């Protein structure tokens, strides 16, 4: 019996096909379990960003009233007929404001501004699935 060939077979390096298939299967199972969590986290983070941006718009409304005065702010607010024109009034009072309202909010989210700014009513936030109460 040749002992040198049996020793080299015992100390061979590398993985067998069965070991490689087991590793690939384990990685596949982990990925299968992780992908729904990642997509749920992304949706949750977009929702949280939309809520934070809506709250920023509420604070910007209060700042706008303080700076412009109640009467002047009310007149300018009523004259701004579209949500984008109302956003332009508030844009100077927002940190990191995007040029348009659609860029400011995450995709699929919209806000409705109150018709009268001096009522200090919150903006209403709507997601692709419905109204969000925040």
PAPA-830660 format. One record per atom (N, C-alpha, C): residue number from 0; residue in one letter; atom name; x, y, z. Coordinates in pm, 1 decimal, always signed. Layout:
N
NODE	NUM	A	CA	X	Y	Z $
...
END
This chain:
134
NODE	0	X	N	+84.1	-117.2	+0.0 $
NODE	0	X	CA	+0.0	+0.0	+0.0 $
NODE	0	X	C	+88.5	+123.2	+0.0 $
NODE	1	X	N	+55.2	+216.8	-86.7 $
NODE	1	X	CA	+133.5	+340.1	-100.2 $
NODE	1	X	C	+78.3	+442.6	-2.7 $
NODE	2	X	N	+156.9	+479.6	+97.4 $
NODE	2	X	CA	+109.7	+572.9	+200.4 $
NODE	2	X	C	+115.7	+717.3	+154.2 $
NODE	3	X	N	+199.1	+751.1	+57.1 $
NODE	3	X	CA	+209.1	+891.4	+13.2 $
NODE	3	X	C	+82.2	+936.0	-59.2 $
NODE	4	X	N	+17.7	+847.1	-138.6 $
NODE	4	X	CA	-103.7	+887.4	-209.4 $
NODE	4	X	C	-220.9	+899.8	-112.9 $
NODE	5	X	N	-228.6	+816.3	-8.8 $
NODE	5	X	CA	-338.3	+826.0	+86.6 $
NODE	5	X	C	-322.9	+949.6	+174.4 $
NODE	6	X	N	-200.6	+990.3	+205.6 $
NODE	6	X	CA	-178.3	+1111.8	+284.3 $
NODE	6	X	C	-216.0	+1235.5	+204.4 $
NODE	7	X	N	-184.1	+1239.4	+76.5 $
NODE	7	X	CA	-218.0	+1357.1	-3.7 $
NODE	7	X	C	-368.9	+1367.6	-21.6 $
NODE	8	X	N	-439.8	+1253.3	-23.8 $
NODE	8	X	CA	-585.2	+1257.0	-36.7 $
NODE	8	X	C	-649.7	+1309.6	+92.8 $
NODE	9	X	N	-592.7	+1277.7	+208.9 $
NODE	9	X	CA	-645.6	+1324.3	+336.1 $
NODE	9	X	C	-626.5	+1475.1	+353.7 $
NODE	10	X	N	-520.9	+1529.0	+298.2 $
NODE	10	X	CA	-489.8	+1670.5	+315.6 $
NODE	10	X	C	-522.6	+1754.2	+192.0 $
NODE	11	X	N	-614.2	+1709.0	+107.3 $
NODE	11	X	CA	-648.1	+1786.4	-12.3 $
NODE	11	X	C	-724.1	+1912.2	+29.4 $
NODE	12	X	N	-701.2	+2018.7	-45.2 $
NODE	12	X	CA	-762.0	+2147.6	-12.0 $
NODE	12	X	C	-879.1	+2173.9	-105.1 $
NODE	13	X	N	-973.2	+2262.3	-56.9 $
NODE	13	X	CA	-1088.4	+2299.5	-138.1 $
NODE	13	X	C	-1217.0	+2245.2	-78.0 $
NODE	14	X	N	-1326.0	+2281.4	-141.2 $
NODE	14	X	CA	-1457.0	+2240.4	-93.6 $
NODE	14	X	C	-1515.4	+2138.9	-190.1 $
NODE	15	X	N	-1593.0	+2049.0	-135.6 $
NODE	15	X	CA	-1660.4	+1951.7	-221.3 $
NODE	15	X	C	-1786.4	+2016.2	-279.0 $
NODE	16	X	N	-1843.6	+1952.5	-377.1 $
NODE	16	X	CA	-1964.7	+2003.1	-440.4 $
NODE	16	X	C	-2079.7	+2011.9	-340.0 $
NODE	17	X	N	-2089.8	+1916.6	-251.0 $
NODE	17	X	CA	-2196.4	+1916.0	-150.3 $
NODE	17	X	C	-2180.1	+2034.6	-55.5 $
NODE	18	X	N	-2058.7	+2062.9	-14.5 $
NODE	18	X	CA	-2034.3	+2177.8	+73.4 $
NODE	18	X	C	-2069.2	+2309.2	+3.5 $
NODE	19	X	N	-2033.6	+2321.7	-121.9 $
NODE	19	X	CA	-2064.7	+2443.4	-197.5 $
NODE	19	X	C	-2215.6	+2459.8	-213.3 $
NODE	20	X	N	-2286.7	+2350.2	-242.1 $
NODE	20	X	CA	-2432.2	+2357.5	-256.8 $
NODE	20	X	C	-2498.6	+2395.1	-124.9 $
NODE	21	X	N	-2445.9	+2347.0	-13.4 $
NODE	21	X	CA	-2501.1	+2381.8	+117.7 $
NODE	21	X	C	-2482.4	+2530.8	+145.3 $
NODE	22	X	N	-2367.2	+2583.8	+112.0 $
NODE	22	X	CA	-2341.1	+2727.1	+132.8 $
NODE	22	X	C	-2433.6	+2812.7	+47.0 $
NODE	23	X	N	-2448.6	+2778.0	-78.2 $
NODE	23	X	CA	-2536.5	+2853.2	-167.7 $
NODE	23	X	C	-2680.3	+2845.6	-118.5 $
NODE	24	X	N	-2723.7	+2729.5	-69.3 $
NODE	24	X	CA	-2859.5	+2715.2	-17.1 $
NODE	24	X	C	-2881.6	+2802.5	+105.3 $
NODE	25	X	N	-2785.7	+2807.6	+194.1 $
NODE	25	X	CA	-2797.0	+2890.0	+315.2 $
NODE	25	X	C	-2803.1	+3037.5	+279.0 $
NODE	26	X	N	-2719.5	+3080.6	+187.2 $
NODE	26	X	CA	-2721.4	+3220.4	+142.7 $
NODE	26	X	C	-2854.8	+3253.5	+77.1 $
NODE	27	X	N	-2909.4	+3161.4	-1.2 $
NODE	27	X	CA	-3039.4	+3182.4	-64.1 $
NODE	27	X	C	-3150.9	+3196.0	+37.6 $
NODE	28	X	N	-3149.0	+3115.0	+140.3 $
NODE	28	X	CA	-3251.3	+3122.3	+245.3 $
NODE	28	X	C	-3242.2	+3254.9	+319.5 $
NODE	29	X	N	-3121.4	+3297.5	+351.8 $
NODE	29	X	CA	-3103.0	+3426.2	+420.5 $
NODE	29	X	C	-3152.8	+3541.5	+333.2 $
NODE	30	X	N	-3120.1	+3538.4	+204.1 $
NODE	30	X	CA	-3166.3	+3644.1	+113.7 $
NODE	30	X	C	-3318.7	+3642.0	+101.9 $
NODE	31	X	N	-3377.9	+3523.9	+94.8 $
NODE	31	X	CA	-3522.9	+3511.2	+85.3 $
NODE	31	X	C	-3591.4	+3571.7	+206.7 $
NODE	32	X	N	-3530.9	+3557.0	+323.5 $
NODE	32	X	CA	-3588.4	+3612.8	+445.4 $
NODE	32	X	C	-3561.0	+3762.7	+459.2 $
NODE	33	X	N	-3451.4	+3811.7	+404.2 $
NODE	33	X	CA	-3411.8	+3951.4	+423.8 $
NODE	33	X	C	-3478.1	+4048.3	+326.7 $
NODE	34	X	N	-3508.7	+4005.5	+205.9 $
NODE	34	X	CA	-3560.8	+4097.6	+103.3 $
NODE	34	X	C	-3692.5	+4162.4	+145.8 $
NODE	35	X	N	-3791.9	+4090.9	+199.8 $
NODE	35	X	CA	-3914.0	+4159.9	+244.3 $
NODE	35	X	C	-3887.4	+4262.9	+353.6 $
NODE	36	X	N	-3794.4	+4234.4	+442.7 $
NODE	36	X	CA	-3762.0	+4329.6	+549.0 $
NODE	36	X	C	-3700.9	+4456.6	+492.5 $
NODE	37	X	N	-3616.0	+4443.9	+393.4 $
NODE	37	X	CA	-3552.3	+4560.1	+333.1 $
NODE	37	X	C	-3655.6	+4646.4	+261.4 $
NODE	38	X	N	-3747.9	+4585.3	+188.9 $
NODE	38	X	CA	-3849.0	+4664.0	+118.9 $
NODE	38	X	C	-3945.1	+4729.2	+218.3 $
NODE	39	X	N	-3976.6	+4662.5	+326.7 $
NODE	39	X	CA	-4062.6	+4721.8	+430.4 $
NODE	39	X	C	-3991.9	+4839.4	+496.8 $
NODE	40	X	N	-3862.6	+4826.4	+522.8 $
NODE	40	X	CA	-3786.6	+4936.2	+582.4 $
NODE	40	X	C	-3783.1	+5056.0	+489.7 $
NODE	41	X	N	-3771.5	+5032.1	+360.5 $
NODE	41	X	CA	-3768.6	+5142.1	+264.7 $
NODE	41	X	C	-3902.0	+5216.2	+263.5 $
NODE	42	X	N	-4010.7	+5141.0	+263.4 $
NODE	42	X	CA	-4142.9	+5202.8	+267.2 $
NODE	42	X	C	-4165.9	+5281.8	+395.4 $
NODE	43	X	N	-4121.1	+5225.5	+508.0 $
NODE	43	X	CA	-4134.2	+5295.0	+635.8 $
NODE	43	X	C	-4051.4	+5423.0	+638.5 $
NODE	44	X	N	-3932.2	+5418.1	+580.4 $
NODE	44	X	CA	-3847.7	+5537.9	+581.4 $
NODE	44	X	C	-3906.0	+5646.9	+491.9 $
NODE	45	X	N	-3967.2	+5609.9	+379.2 $
NODE	45	X	CA	-4033.0	+5710.2	+294.8 $
NODE	45	X	C	-4152.1	+5771.2	+366.4 $
NODE	46	X	N	-4227.4	+5690.4	+437.9 $
NODE	46	X	CA	-4342.1	+5740.8	+514.3 $
NODE	46	X	C	-4294.1	+5836.6	+622.7 $
NODE	47	X	N	-4190.1	+5799.5	+695.2 $
NODE	47	X	CA	-4136.3	+5886.1	+800.1 $
NODE	47	X	C	-4082.0	+6016.6	+743.0 $
NODE	48	X	N	-4018.6	+6010.3	+626.9 $
NODE	48	X	CA	-3969.8	+6132.1	+562.2 $
NODE	48	X	C	-4085.9	+6222.5	+523.4 $
NODE	49	X	N	-4193.0	+6164.6	+470.8 $
NODE	49	X	CA	-4309.7	+6244.1	+432.2 $
NODE	49	X	C	-4371.9	+6311.8	+554.5 $
NODE	50	X	N	-4380.8	+6240.3	+665.0 $
NODE	50	X	CA	-4435.4	+6299.3	+787.7 $
NODE	50	X	C	-4345.8	+6412.3	+836.5 $
NODE	51	X	N	-4216.1	+6390.1	+834.8 $
NODE	51	X	CA	-4123.2	+6494.9	+878.5 $
NODE	51	X	C	-4132.6	+6618.2	+788.9 $
NODE	52	X	N	-4145.8	+6596.3	+659.4 $
NODE	52	X	CA	-4157.7	+6709.8	+566.9 $
NODE	52	X	C	-4290.4	+6783.7	+588.7 $
NODE	53	X	N	-4398.1	+6711.6	+618.1 $
NODE	53	X	CA	-4526.7	+6776.9	+645.8 $
NODE	53	X	C	-4517.6	+6860.0	+773.0 $
NODE	54	X	N	-4450.9	+6807.7	+874.5 $
NODE	54	X	CA	-4431.0	+6884.3	+998.0 $
NODE	54	X	C	-4346.8	+7008.8	+971.4 $
NODE	55	X	N	-4248.9	+6997.9	+884.7 $
NODE	55	X	CA	-4167.6	+7114.8	+849.0 $
NODE	55	X	C	-4252.8	+7220.9	+779.9 $
NODE	56	X	N	-4344.7	+7176.8	+696.1 $
NODE	56	X	CA	-4435.0	+7272.2	+631.3 $
NODE	56	X	C	-4523.8	+7342.1	+734.1 $
NODE	57	X	N	-4566.2	+7269.0	+836.7 $
NODE	57	X	CA	-4646.7	+7330.7	+942.8 $
NODE	57	X	C	-4566.9	+7437.0	+1017.4 $
NODE	58	X	N	-4441.6	+7406.9	+1049.3 $
NODE	58	X	CA	-4357.0	+7505.3	+1116.6 $
NODE	58	X	C	-4327.4	+7624.4	+1026.8 $
NODE	59	X	N	-4311.7	+7598.3	+897.6 $
NODE	59	X	CA	-4286.0	+7707.4	+803.2 $
NODE	59	X	C	-4406.7	+7800.5	+795.0 $
NODE	60	X	N	-4527.4	+7744.8	+804.4 $
NODE	60	X	CA	-4647.0	+7829.1	+805.3 $
NODE	60	X	C	-4645.6	+7923.6	+925.3 $
NODE	61	X	N	-4611.1	+7871.6	+1042.6 $
NODE	61	X	CA	-4605.9	+7954.6	+1163.4 $
NODE	61	X	C	-4499.4	+8063.3	+1148.9 $
NODE	62	X	N	-4385.3	+8027.6	+1095.7 $
NODE	62	X	CA	-4278.7	+8126.7	+1075.5 $
NODE	62	X	C	-4320.8	+8232.3	+974.2 $
NODE	63	X	N	-4387.4	+8190.1	+870.5 $
NODE	63	X	CA	-4434.0	+8282.1	+766.5 $
NODE	63	X	C	-4530.9	+8385.3	+825.8 $
NODE	64	X	N	-4621.8	+8340.1	+911.0 $
NODE	64	X	CA	-4718.1	+8431.1	+975.3 $
NODE	64	X	C	-4644.1	+8530.0	+1065.4 $
NODE	65	X	N	-4546.4	+8481.0	+1141.2 $
NODE	65	X	CA	-4472.5	+8569.1	+1232.1 $
NODE	65	X	C	-4394.4	+8675.3	+1156.6 $
NODE	66	X	N	-4332.8	+8637.1	+1047.2 $
NODE	66	X	CA	-4249.1	+8731.4	+972.8 $
NODE	66	X	C	-4333.5	+8830.5	+893.3 $
NODE	67	X	N	-4433.6	+8782.0	+822.9 $
NODE	67	X	CA	-4512.8	+8868.0	+734.9 $
NODE	67	X	C	-4624.3	+8942.9	+808.4 $
NODE	68	X	N	-4665.8	+8894.3	+924.0 $
NODE	68	X	CA	-4780.0	+8951.9	+994.0 $
NODE	68	X	C	-4906.8	+8880.5	+950.8 $
NODE	69	X	N	-5004.5	+8873.3	+1041.9 $
NODE	69	X	CA	-5125.5	+8794.8	+1015.1 $
NODE	69	X	C	-5201.4	+8845.1	+893.0 $
NODE	70	X	N	-5219.0	+8974.7	+881.7 $
NODE	70	X	CA	-5299.9	+9029.8	+772.5 $
NODE	70	X	C	-5232.0	+9009.5	+638.4 $
NODE	71	X	N	-5103.9	+9045.6	+629.8 $
NODE	71	X	CA	-5031.1	+9031.0	+503.6 $
NODE	71	X	C	-5017.8	+8884.1	+464.2 $
NODE	72	X	N	-4989.3	+8797.1	+562.3 $
NODE	72	X	CA	-4976.9	+8653.2	+534.5 $
NODE	72	X	C	-5108.9	+8597.0	+482.5 $
NODE	73	X	N	-5220.0	+8639.2	+541.9 $
NODE	73	X	CA	-5351.3	+8589.6	+498.5 $
NODE	73	X	C	-5381.2	+8633.9	+355.5 $
NODE	74	X	N	-5349.6	+8760.2	+323.1 $
NODE	74	X	CA	-5374.1	+8809.5	+187.6 $
NODE	74	X	C	-5290.0	+8735.6	+84.2 $
NODE	75	X	N	-5162.3	+8717.8	+113.5 $
NODE	75	X	CA	-5072.9	+8648.2	+20.1 $
NODE	75	X	C	-5111.2	+8501.2	+6.2 $
NODE	76	X	N	-5156.4	+8439.7	+116.0 $
NODE	76	X	CA	-5194.2	+8298.5	+114.6 $
NODE	76	X	C	-5315.5	+8275.0	+25.4 $
NODE	77	X	N	-5415.6	+8362.0	+37.1 $
NODE	77	X	CA	-5536.1	+8348.3	-44.9 $
NODE	77	X	C	-5503.5	+8374.3	-192.1 $
NODE	78	X	N	-5411.2	+8466.5	-218.7 $
NODE	78	X	CA	-5373.2	+8496.9	-357.2 $
NODE	78	X	C	-5298.9	+8380.4	-422.7 $
NODE	79	X	N	-5228.4	+8301.1	-341.9 $
NODE	79	X	CA	-5157.8	+8183.7	-394.7 $
NODE	79	X	C	-5260.7	+8071.8	-409.6 $
NODE	80	X	N	-5303.0	+8046.8	-530.6 $
NODE	80	X	CA	-5417.6	+7956.7	-552.1 $
NODE	80	X	C	-5381.3	+7809.0	-560.8 $
NODE	81	X	N	-5257.4	+7776.7	-594.3 $
NODE	81	X	CA	-5219.3	+7636.0	-610.8 $
NODE	81	X	C	-5128.9	+7591.7	-495.8 $
NODE	82	X	N	-5122.6	+7461.7	-470.2 $
NODE	82	X	CA	-5029.9	+7413.3	-366.6 $
NODE	82	X	C	-4884.4	+7451.9	-395.2 $
NODE	83	X	N	-4845.2	+7451.3	-522.8 $
NODE	83	X	CA	-4708.0	+7489.6	-555.7 $
NODE	83	X	C	-4680.6	+7636.4	-524.8 $
NODE	84	X	N	-4776.4	+7723.7	-549.9 $
NODE	84	X	CA	-4754.4	+7865.8	-519.6 $
NODE	84	X	C	-4753.0	+7889.0	-368.3 $
NODE	85	X	N	-4830.7	+7813.2	-293.3 $
NODE	85	X	CA	-4825.4	+7823.2	-146.6 $
NODE	85	X	C	-4691.8	+7769.7	-94.9 $
NODE	86	X	N	-4643.0	+7664.3	-156.3 $
NODE	86	X	CA	-4511.1	+7611.4	-119.1 $
NODE	86	X	C	-4402.5	+7715.4	-144.6 $
NODE	87	X	N	-4414.1	+7788.7	-254.3 $
NODE	87	X	CA	-4314.5	+7892.0	-285.3 $
NODE	87	X	C	-4314.3	+8001.7	-178.8 $
NODE	88	X	N	-4430.7	+8031.9	-121.5 $
NODE	88	X	CA	-4435.6	+8129.5	-12.6 $
NODE	88	X	C	-4360.3	+8078.7	+110.3 $
NODE	89	X	N	-4368.5	+7949.4	+136.1 $
NODE	89	X	CA	-4307.8	+7890.1	+255.5 $
NODE	89	X	C	-4163.0	+7848.0	+235.5 $
NODE	90	X	N	-4119.0	+7841.8	+114.2 $
NODE	90	X	CA	-3988.6	+7783.6	+81.9 $
NODE	90	X	C	-3873.0	+7851.5	+154.1 $
NODE	91	X	N	-3880.6	+7983.1	+172.8 $
NODE	91	X	CA	-3772.1	+8053.9	+242.7 $
NODE	91	X	C	-3764.7	+8018.0	+390.0 $
NODE	92	X	N	-3868.9	+7959.0	+444.1 $
NODE	92	X	CA	-3874.8	+7925.5	+586.1 $
NODE	92	X	C	-3848.5	+7777.4	+611.6 $
NODE	93	X	N	-3805.2	+7706.4	+509.5 $
NODE	93	X	CA	-3773.2	+7563.5	+519.4 $
NODE	93	X	C	-3622.9	+7543.5	+503.2 $
NODE	94	X	N	-3568.7	+7453.5	+580.8 $
NODE	94	X	CA	-3428.6	+7415.4	+561.3 $
NODE	94	X	C	-3422.3	+7311.7	+450.8 $
NODE	95	X	N	-3326.0	+7323.1	+364.3 $
NODE	95	X	CA	-3303.3	+7227.2	+256.4 $
NODE	95	X	C	-3426.4	+7209.3	+168.1 $
NODE	96	X	N	-3489.1	+7319.2	+131.3 $
NODE	96	X	CA	-3609.9	+7313.6	+49.5 $
NODE	96	X	C	-3574.1	+7287.8	-96.1 $
NODE	97	X	N	-3649.2	+7198.4	-156.3 $
NODE	97	X	CA	-3634.3	+7169.6	-298.9 $
NODE	97	X	C	-3704.4	+7279.0	-378.9 $
NODE	98	X	N	-3673.5	+7290.8	-507.8 $
NODE	98	X	CA	-3735.4	+7396.9	-588.5 $
NODE	98	X	C	-3887.8	+7385.0	-603.1 $
NODE	99	X	N	-3941.3	+7262.9	-602.9 $
NODE	99	X	CA	-4086.0	+7244.6	-618.6 $
NODE	99	X	C	-4139.8	+7153.2	-508.5 $
NODE	100	X	N	-4268.9	+7160.1	-488.1 $
NODE	100	X	CA	-4333.3	+7077.9	-385.6 $
NODE	100	X	C	-4323.7	+6929.4	-419.0 $
NODE	101	X	N	-4335.2	+6895.1	-545.4 $
NODE	101	X	CA	-4328.3	+6753.1	-584.1 $
NODE	101	X	C	-4189.2	+6694.5	-558.5 $
NODE	102	X	N	-4085.6	+6776.4	-566.3 $
NODE	102	X	CA	-3951.2	+6728.5	-533.8 $
NODE	102	X	C	-3927.6	+6725.1	-383.3 $
NODE	103	X	N	-3998.2	+6810.0	-310.7 $
NODE	103	X	CA	-3981.6	+6817.7	-165.0 $
NODE	103	X	C	-4037.8	+6694.6	-95.1 $
NODE	104	X	N	-4148.2	+6642.3	-146.4 $
NODE	104	X	CA	-4211.1	+6525.4	-85.4 $
NODE	104	X	C	-4164.3	+6397.2	-153.5 $
NODE	105	X	N	-4161.4	+6285.9	-79.4 $
NODE	105	X	CA	-4127.7	+6158.8	-143.7 $
NODE	105	X	C	-4229.7	+6124.3	-252.5 $
NODE	106	X	N	-4188.3	+6043.0	-344.6 $
NODE	106	X	CA	-4272.5	+6005.2	-458.3 $
NODE	106	X	C	-4402.3	+5940.0	-411.3 $
NODE	107	X	N	-4514.3	+5988.0	-465.2 $
NODE	107	X	CA	-4643.3	+5931.0	-431.6 $
NODE	107	X	C	-4714.8	+6001.3	-317.4 $
NODE	108	X	N	-4647.6	+6089.0	-245.6 $
NODE	108	X	CA	-4707.6	+6160.1	-133.7 $
NODE	108	X	C	-4747.5	+6300.3	-177.4 $
NODE	109	X	N	-4860.3	+6348.0	-124.9 $
NODE	109	X	CA	-4907.1	+6483.1	-154.7 $
NODE	109	X	C	-4953.8	+6549.1	-25.4 $
NODE	110	X	N	-4955.2	+6681.4	-26.7 $
NODE	110	X	CA	-5008.8	+6756.8	+86.1 $
NODE	110	X	C	-5117.2	+6850.4	+35.5 $
NODE	111	X	N	-5210.5	+6879.1	+122.6 $
NODE	111	X	CA	-5312.6	+6979.4	+95.0 $
NODE	111	X	C	-5299.3	+7087.3	+201.0 $
NODE	112	X	N	-5272.5	+7208.0	+157.1 $
NODE	112	X	CA	-5257.2	+7319.4	+249.7 $
NODE	112	X	C	-5394.3	+7367.4	+295.7 $
NODE	113	X	N	-5401.7	+7423.1	+417.1 $
NODE	113	X	CA	-5530.2	+7478.0	+461.2 $
NODE	113	X	C	-5566.7	+7599.9	+377.0 $
NODE	114	X	N	-5696.9	+7624.5	+356.0 $
NODE	114	X	CA	-5736.0	+7738.6	+273.2 $
NODE	114	X	C	-5702.6	+7873.2	+337.5 $
NODE	115	X	N	-5704.3	+7877.7	+470.9 $
NODE	115	X	CA	-5671.8	+8000.2	+543.4 $
NODE	115	X	C	-5552.6	+7972.2	+633.4 $
NODE	116	X	N	-5445.7	+8048.1	+615.7 $
NODE	116	X	CA	-5322.9	+8019.7	+689.8 $
NODE	116	X	C	-5333.8	+8060.8	+836.6 $
NODE	117	X	N	-5411.6	+8162.4	+865.9 $
NODE	117	X	CA	-5418.1	+8211.0	+1003.6 $
NODE	117	X	C	-5496.1	+8118.3	+1096.1 $
NODE	118	X	N	-5562.3	+8018.2	+1042.9 $
NODE	118	X	CA	-5632.1	+7921.5	+1128.1 $
NODE	118	X	C	-5534.7	+7825.9	+1196.2 $
NODE	119	X	N	-5409.1	+7825.8	+1149.9 $
NODE	119	X	CA	-5302.7	+7738.8	+1203.8 $
NODE	119	X	C	-5342.6	+7590.9	+1198.5 $
NODE	120	X	N	-5406.3	+7552.5	+1091.3 $
NODE	120	X	CA	-5443.2	+7413.5	+1067.0 $
NODE	120	X	C	-5326.7	+7343.5	+999.1 $
NODE	121	X	N	-5301.9	+7218.7	+1038.9 $
NODE	121	X	CA	-5194.2	+7141.3	+977.8 $
NODE	121	X	C	-5224.3	+7110.5	+831.6 $
NODE	122	X	N	-5117.7	+7090.9	+754.6 $
NODE	122	X	CA	-5136.5	+7041.4	+618.9 $
NODE	122	X	C	-5182.0	+6896.0	+629.2 $
NODE	123	X	N	-5264.2	+6852.8	+535.7 $
NODE	123	X	CA	-5305.0	+6712.2	+536.1 $
NODE	123	X	C	-5213.1	+6636.1	+441.1 $
NODE	124	X	N	-5167.8	+6523.4	+487.6 $
NODE	124	X	CA	-5071.2	+6440.9	+414.0 $
NODE	124	X	C	-5141.2	+6317.4	+360.8 $
NODE	125	X	N	-5122.4	+6291.2	+231.6 $
NODE	125	X	CA	-5182.1	+6174.7	+167.3 $
NODE	125	X	C	-5072.3	+6088.8	+107.0 $
NODE	126	X	N	-5077.3	+5959.5	+136.4 $
NODE	126	X	CA	-4982.3	+5863.2	+81.4 $
NODE	126	X	C	-5049.1	+5791.1	-34.4 $
NODE	127	X	N	-4977.1	+5705.0	-103.5 $
NODE	127	X	CA	-5040.8	+5627.1	-210.8 $
NODE	127	X	C	-5153.6	+5537.1	-159.4 $
NODE	128	X	N	-5154.1	+5506.6	-29.4 $
NODE	128	X	CA	-5258.4	+5418.2	+25.5 $
NODE	128	X	C	-5368.0	+5492.5	+99.4 $
NODE	129	X	N	-5354.5	+5623.4	+121.0 $
NODE	129	X	CA	-5459.8	+5698.8	+188.9 $
NODE	129	X	C	-5404.2	+5812.5	+272.5 $
NODE	130	X	N	-5492.4	+5876.2	+347.5 $
NODE	130	X	CA	-5455.8	+5990.5	+430.8 $
NODE	130	X	C	-5377.5	+5940.9	+553.4 $
NODE	131	X	N	-5273.0	+6015.1	+588.2 $
NODE	131	X	CA	-5190.7	+5982.1	+704.8 $
NODE	131	X	C	-5222.7	+6082.1	+815.0 $
NODE	132	X	N	-5263.4	+6032.3	+929.6 $
NODE	132	X	CA	-5283.9	+6117.7	+1046.2 $
NODE	132	X	C	-5154.4	+6119.0	+1126.6 $
NODE	133	X	N	-5096.9	+6234.0	+1138.2 $
NODE	133	X	CA	-4970.0	+6244.3	+1211.2 $
NODE	133	X	C	-4979.8	+6341.2	+1324.4 $
END
